[in-house]
């Protein structure tokens, strides 16, 4: 009888120990599956669109310049300039977000204000670099360059330009040049539009291949360029001449020759051998007010980039 009693007590102790071990195991698993809020925040993983690093795209140091980031997006193919995701272009992006720096419709990381903003007090007197020298000898060239990879065209457009009072309106030819920090309108166009001079600004401009910059005074005027969407983009600075007239090539022939360009509504119409005179140069300060970043590129031939004035080649 005593042996039976000892056996029962031993079984009860074993069952009790098993239950305790099971409870401790469940408690441990429950704690492991729950992660406090602070820990979850620290473990959040970012994926940079430019280098795939663990940081925001806007903070990328490997591809840090806005112009380099824009080129990366163009080279990536069908990638959106608004959300940076692949599979669609800016025009079809459903996010509808605007840049927090300039309120334009592009991603924060490609905003040129991010790297170019300065206080108003220093802007007037700062030395500025550009791509033009109005006192340099005019040059003759062609809007068509030929190299081993094919054809390269200057980005040109026609648009209606008006003075601030909307009394004088002219259709002028623009050239888009991302190598210039500033935008300019020629003195000839200023006179044709009867633009009022509101002030002057001292500028230092460095030309390509020059050892130093040259100083001169720009007149400040107010002129509006009308886009096809009805928006008016204002510009300020005048310059004596952008370049001498150049010989153009037929853009319509380019469109007919290359399949990826067919059906595009071009921003300019140029005939073969036509002398082209530029009245407005659109630099980086206004470049992205016109250009959306949507690109059409074929295996060969010119690349088309969309703007609010039409397709640029």
N, C-alpha and C positions, 0 to 999 in steps of 0.2 A: 504493500500500500504506500509505503514511504517512497519507494522507487518511482511509482506512478505519479505521486505529487511533485517530486523533483523534476520529472520529465515535463510536466505541464508548465511549471514555472520557467523552465529553460526555453520552451517554445514561445511563451508570452514575451520574454525578454528579446528573443530574436525578431519577433514580429514588430515589437516597438522600435527597435533599432533600424529595421528596414524602412518603416514609415518616416522616421526622423530624417534618414538619408535622402529619401525621395522628396520630402518637403524642402530640404536645403537645396537640392538640385534644381527644383522648379523655381525657387526664389532666385537662384543665381542666373538662370536663363532669362527670367523676366527682367532683371536688372541689366543684362547685357543687351537686350533688344531695345531698351529705351535710351535715347541719347538726349541729354539736356540741350536746351536751345543754344546756349553759348558754344557748346561743342559742335553742334550742327553748323553754326555760322563759321567757325574756324575751319571746318572741313570742306567748305564750299569750293568748288573747282571752277575756275574761269578757263575759257578756251579762246585764245587770241586768234583772230581770223588771219593775221599776217604771218605769225611764226608758230602758231599752235601751242604757245606757252601758257602757263598758269597765271594769266593776268588779263585785264581788260584790253581790248583792241586799242583803245585810246591811249593806254599807257605803254604800248610796245616801244622798246628801245632798239630792237633790231631793225625795224622799219619805222623810223621815227618822223620822217618828213612827210607832210601832206602830199606833196607831188609824187613821192616814191610810193605812197600808199595808193594813190589814184592809179598809178601805172600798174601796181600789183593787181588791182581790181580789174583793170582792162585786160591784162594778160591772163587772168583767171577764166576768161570766157564769159559765160552768162552768169555774172554775179551782180547783185543789186548794190547801188551806191547809197541806198537809204538804210538797209538792214544788214548789208554785207553777206547775206546768204546767197547760195547758188540756186539756180533753177528758174530765176525770173530777173527782169530788169527793173530799173527804178520806176518807169512809167506804170508798171503793173503791180508795184508793191502795195500791199494792203495795210501795212503798218501806219502809213500816213504820218510818221514822226518827223519832227523838225530838229535841226541842229540847235543845241542849247547855247551855242556861242553866237550865232548870227541869225537864227530863226529861219534859215533857208532849208530846203528839203534835201538834206543829205546826212550821212552819218557824222556823229561828233568827231570821229577820229580823222576825217579828211578835211576839216575846216581850216582854211588858211588864216583865219583870225587867231587860231590857237597859237600859232608861232609868230604872227606878225603884228599883234596888238601892241600899241604903245600909248602913252598918255598924250592927250591933246597938246599939252604944253611943249612936248619935245618933237612933235611931228613937223611943226612949221620950220624948224631950224636944222633938223637932222640931215645928214648927208644921205642921199638916196642913190641906189644903183639901178640902172635900167639897161635897155638894149639899144638905145637910140642916141645919136648925137646930131642935133639939127644943124650944127655948123660943119659937119663932115661933108666931104665931097659926095654929091649924089652918085649912086651906083646904078648900073644897068644890069639886069639879071632876067631870069625867067621864072615864072611860077611853077615850072616843071623841072625837077631834078631827076637825074637818072643814075641809078647805081645797080649793083649786081642783083639786088633783091626786087627791083621793079621801079615803080613810080612813087614819087613823094610830092604831094601838092600842098601849097599854103592854104591855111584855113581862112577862107574869105566868105563874106556875106554881104547882101544888100539889105538896107533897112531905112525906114523913114526916120529922119532926125529933125528935131524941132527945138526952137528956143524955149525958154521957160515961160514965155507969155503965150505960147502956142500960136503965134501970128505968122511965123515963117517956118515952112516945112520943106525939106529937101530929101530926095532919095540919094543916099551916099553909100559908098562901098567901105566896109570894115575889114580889117585883118585881125585875126585872133592870134596873140603871141604870148604864150605862157612864160617866155624868157624875159619879159618886161614886168617889173613890179608895178608900174603905173600905166594908166590909160591916157591917151592924148587925142586931141582933135586939131587939125591943121588950121593955120591962120586963114587960109583961103576959105575953108568951110565956115570959120568964125565970121568972116565978112559976109559970106553969102547968106548966112542965117541971121545977120544983124545981132550977134550976141553981145550982150552987155558985159563989160569987164568989171568985176567986183573987187579985184585985188590982184596982188602979185605974190609969187613964191619963188624963193631962190632954190635952185635944184643943182645937184651934182650928178651927172650921168656918165656911166662907164660903158664904153662900147666893147664889142667882142674883140679880143686881141690887144686892147689898149693897155698901156702901162699905168695909166692913172685916169682920174675922172676930170671932166670939164664942167665948170660952173656956168650957169646962165639963169635968166629969170623967165619964169612961166607966168603968163596971164591966167587969172582964175575966172572962168566963165561958167555958166550953167546951161547945160544942153541935155536934152532927153532923147534916148534911143527907144523907139517903140517896137516891142516884140509882137509876134503873131498872136500872143495870148492877150494883147491889149495892155500889158504892163509897160511902164515907162521907167527906164533905167537912167539915172542922172550921172553925168560926168563933168569934170571941172577944168582940167589943165589943157592949155594950148601949146603947140609946138610949130615952128616954121614949116617943116616938111618931114614926112615919115620916110619916104624914099622916092626916087624918081620913078616915072611910069615904067612898068615892066610888061613883058610880052606874055600874054596868057595862052592857055591851051583849052581846047574844047572840053568842058565838063560833061556835056551831054554825050559826047563820044566815049568818055570814061564809063558813064552809066551803062551805055549800050554794050561796051566791051566786057565788063565784069558782071557776072550773074548776081553776086551778092549786093550789088548797088542798084539793080533794076527795080523800078517802082518807087525809089526814094524821092521825096520832095526836097530838092536842094535849096540851100540858103542863098546861092548865087548862080548866075547864068553868065558864063564866059565863052566867047567864041574863039576859034583857033586864030592866033595872031593878033588878037585884040590888045590894044594898049590899056593897061590897068593902072588906075590912079587910086591910091588909098587916102581917105580923108579922116578916118578914125582908126586908132589902134586900141584894141581891147587887151589890156594887161591883166596881171593876176588879181588886181584889186577888184575887177569886175568880171573876170573870166567865168567864174562859177555862178554868177548871176544869170548868165546866158546858157552855159553848157551844163547839161544834166549828167553827163558821164556815160550815157548809153552808147555802146559801141557795136558796130557791125564790121566784122573783119573776115576777109576771104583768105584762101590759101595763097593768093597773090593779088597784086593790085592795091589801090588806095584803101585806106581804112576810113570809114564814115563814123562820125561822132555827132550825136543829136544835140541841138541847141534850140532855144526858144525862137530862133530866126529861121530854123530849118536845119537840114543835115549839112554838116561841114565835111569836106574831103581833105 
